[in-house]
Amino acid sequence: MLENSHKIIEKAIIRSQHCQRNWDLSKEIPEEDLELLITAATECPSKQNVAFYKAHFITNRSIIEAIHENTVGFTVKLKPYKAETNSQTLANLLIVFEEYNYDQDRSSRVWRNEEVNLVHTKQASEQTYDILKRDKNMAVGVAAGYLNLTASMMGYATGCCACFNGDAIKEILGISGDPLLLMGIGFKDPNLNRRVHHLRHEFVFPTKEKEPIKVNIIR
């Protein structure tokens, strides 16, 4: 039984590595699944449990399509330069991670860490902000990882996107913080290879073999 569980989890991990570029939009993600995905994105670890980001879970097709139009960034040709949109953002569900000012709701009753306190007391140096930027990027990475694997274990396909027009997306969503990462989650189109562009089927995203990660086990 345990061996089977390991295999199921292993398959979900490997499946979550692949970016899904097209979707079956005839289906909707059930509310209970949506709630579990929200839990994955919000209850994962961050440095001292600081809220470094907001997460926007979007199912509104008009908004999703408007955001997708601002994801031109997948380079197709250098001379003359040509790029494609990242159609993983056209998923049934689109998550936008927004940078959040963790200081604005800070309770003085909870000591987070020295860097957050220095910002709160207006004593932060450039080094302080560098450390907080590292912690923010780490927090978003952990959240995206939790969300990605959780979705995969639930049977959904996923795709992340970091190529986008941040200012345009801020205007579309009416937000003040910078978008940090986009992630599509949904039902893959059963009739298409996962690398086929959702809108332009003549374009197939190239595949790139996973580079091996060296592991050293110290016992």
C-alpha positions as MATLAB code, in Angstrom:
seq = 'MLENSHKIIEKAIIRSQHCQRNWDLSKEIPEEDLELLITAATECPSKQNVAFYKAHFITNRSIIEAIHENTVGFTVKLKPYKAETNSQTLANLLIVFEEYNYDQDRSSRVWRNEEVNLVHTKQASEQTYDILKRDKNMAVGVAAGYLNLTASMMGYATGCCACFNGDAIKEILGISGDPLLLMGIGFKDPNLNRRVHHLRHEFVFPTKEKEPIKVNIIR';
ca = [
       0.000    0.000    0.000;
       2.806    2.383    0.963;
       4.687    1.553   -2.249;
       1.598    2.382   -4.306;
       1.241    5.695   -2.469;
       4.852    6.539   -3.247;
       4.284    5.799   -6.931;
       1.142    7.960   -7.034;
       2.972   10.891   -5.446;
       6.013   10.403   -7.681;
       3.839   10.498  -10.801;
       2.128   13.670   -9.564;
       5.507   15.320   -8.960;
       6.809   14.476  -12.426;
       3.488   15.456  -14.054;
       3.556   18.822  -12.297;
       6.902   19.602  -13.962;
       5.272   19.832  -17.416;
       3.648   23.038  -18.635;
       0.137   22.621  -20.075;
      -0.499   24.986  -22.992;
      -4.126   24.198  -23.919;
      -7.328   23.583  -22.007;
     -10.785   22.044  -22.001;
     -12.916   25.049  -21.100;
     -16.171   23.094  -21.209;
     -15.478   22.078  -17.608;
     -15.428   24.069  -14.382;
     -13.303   23.516  -11.299;
     -15.598   22.519   -8.393;
     -15.824   24.915   -5.468;
     -14.367   22.394   -2.998;
     -11.336   21.936   -5.255;
     -10.928   25.692   -5.509;
     -10.965   25.987   -1.714;
      -8.257   23.324   -1.384;
      -6.087   25.104   -3.939;
      -6.522   28.349   -2.011;
      -5.402   26.541    1.149;
      -2.297   25.290   -0.662;
      -1.359   28.827   -1.730;
      -2.041   30.497    1.603;
      -1.135   27.989    4.321;
       2.324   27.063    3.000;
       5.473   28.224    4.846;
       7.050   31.656    4.489;
       9.828   33.319    6.478;
       8.370   33.911    9.953;
       4.931   33.426    8.332;
       5.106   36.925    6.840;
       2.466   37.656    4.169;
       4.738   38.588    1.264;
       2.068   38.230   -1.428;
      -1.618   38.256   -2.282;
      -3.104   35.543   -4.480;
      -5.866   36.331   -6.979;
      -7.839   33.245   -8.061;
      -9.540   34.164  -11.332;
     -12.202   32.217  -13.237;
     -13.700   35.212  -15.088;
     -12.973   34.465  -18.758;
     -12.883   38.109  -19.865;
     -10.237   38.927  -17.272;
      -8.236   35.774  -18.007;
      -8.231   36.523  -21.733;
      -7.216   40.138  -21.144;
      -4.299   39.007  -18.983;
      -3.304   36.408  -21.585;
      -3.056   39.110  -24.239;
      -0.335   40.680  -22.095;
       1.859   37.576  -21.869;
       3.729   38.011  -25.159;
       7.190   36.824  -24.200;
       7.894   33.340  -25.503;
      10.634   34.039  -28.045;
      10.046   32.370  -31.394;
      12.662   34.194  -33.505;
      15.440   36.661  -32.688;
      15.935   38.416  -36.074;
      13.490   39.890  -36.683;
      12.227   39.410  -33.158;
       9.003   37.469  -32.841;
       7.305   36.165  -29.705;
       4.195   34.198  -28.784;
       1.760   34.566  -25.915;
       1.958   32.098  -23.035;
      -1.300   30.187  -23.433;
      -0.924   28.337  -20.135;
      -2.563   31.473  -18.737;
      -5.820   30.643  -20.553;
      -6.576   27.843  -18.094;
      -9.897   27.239  -16.351;
      -8.370   28.958  -13.333;
      -5.664   31.624  -13.376;
      -3.764   32.580  -10.235;
      -1.926   35.890  -10.060;
       0.573   36.303   -7.248;
       0.736   39.988   -6.338;
       3.502   41.591   -4.293;
       2.061   42.650   -0.945;
       3.175   45.355    1.467;
       3.548   43.115    4.492;
       4.036   46.145    6.745;
       0.633   47.784    6.222;
      -1.334   45.269    8.309;
       1.452   44.458   10.724;
       0.462   43.867   14.308;
       2.970   45.229   16.827;
       1.984   42.340   19.084;
       3.762   39.839   16.846;
       7.534   40.024   16.386;
       8.243   38.732   12.882;
      11.939   39.341   12.316;
      14.504   42.099   12.436;
      14.103   43.101    8.781;
      10.322   43.544    8.988;
      10.725   45.543   12.185;
      13.341   47.801   10.565;
      10.944   48.559    7.721;
       8.149   49.258   10.197;
      10.331   51.680   12.170;
      11.703   53.291    8.988;
      15.277   52.197    9.710;
      15.671   49.754    6.830;
      18.888   49.817    4.812;
      19.485   48.620    1.246;
      20.746   45.341    2.693;
      17.500   44.991    4.667;
      15.440   45.294    1.497;
      17.721   42.817   -0.295;
      17.063   40.249    2.426;
      13.316   40.876    2.283;
      13.351   40.547   -1.509;
      15.036   37.170   -1.124;
      12.447   36.101    1.433;
       9.591   37.330   -0.787;
      10.845   35.427   -3.827;
      11.327   32.335   -1.705;
       7.802   32.622   -0.294;
       6.224   32.924   -3.747;
       8.315   30.001   -4.985;
       7.216   27.808   -2.091;
       3.565   28.826   -2.575;
       3.718   28.127   -6.305;
       5.307   24.753   -5.598;
       2.631   23.798   -3.086;
      -0.098   24.937   -5.452;
       1.423   23.192   -8.450;
       1.889   19.841   -6.712;
      -1.494   19.982   -4.979;
      -3.196   20.639   -8.317;
      -1.298   17.796   -9.956;
      -2.243   15.368   -7.177;
      -5.872   16.376   -7.728;
      -5.572   15.479  -11.410;
      -5.276   18.991  -12.853;
      -2.732   20.210  -15.379;
      -0.713   23.337  -14.632;
       1.501   25.952  -16.219;
       3.444   28.891  -14.772;
       4.233   32.138  -16.572;
       6.733   34.863  -15.693;
       6.704   36.655  -19.068;
       4.075   39.368  -18.901;
       3.367   43.083  -18.958;
       3.071   43.793  -15.251;
       1.716   47.334  -15.625;
      -1.054   46.165  -17.953;
      -2.048   43.355  -15.591;
      -2.103   45.774  -12.652;
      -4.536   47.936  -14.598;
      -6.718   44.972  -15.619;
      -7.020   43.776  -12.027;
      -7.071   47.220  -10.420;
      -4.286   46.291   -8.023;
      -1.462   48.351   -6.548;
       1.196   45.653   -6.085;
       3.345   44.256   -8.869;
       2.352   40.868  -10.317;
       5.077   38.357   -9.464;
       3.941   35.125  -11.106;
       0.996   33.733  -13.079;
      -0.165   30.118  -12.863;
      -2.815   28.365  -14.917;
      -4.623   25.356  -13.457;
      -7.284   23.335  -15.181;
      -8.422   20.510  -17.392;
      -6.096   19.662  -20.276;
      -7.563   19.379  -23.761;
      -7.699   15.602  -24.363;
      -7.465   16.073  -28.128;
      -4.226   18.064  -28.243;
      -0.610   17.540  -27.321;
       0.010   19.598  -24.174;
       2.531   21.791  -26.059;
       0.094   23.035  -28.710;
      -0.883   26.687  -28.293;
      -4.441   26.987  -26.992;
      -5.506   29.475  -29.684;
      -3.057   28.912  -32.542;
      -2.763   25.178  -33.046;
      -0.102   25.599  -35.717;
       2.341   26.738  -33.022;
       3.851   24.029  -30.839;
       5.963   25.071  -27.874;
       9.327   23.288  -27.833;
      10.109   20.832  -25.070;
      13.219   21.134  -22.932;
      14.537   18.129  -21.083;
      14.832   18.590  -17.343;
      18.438   19.193  -16.373;
      19.586   16.716  -13.721;
      19.793   18.084  -10.202;
      22.819   16.751   -8.361;
      21.947   15.201   -5.000;
      24.385   14.366   -2.241;
      23.046   12.128    0.514;
      24.985   12.493    3.738;
      24.258    9.854    6.357;
];
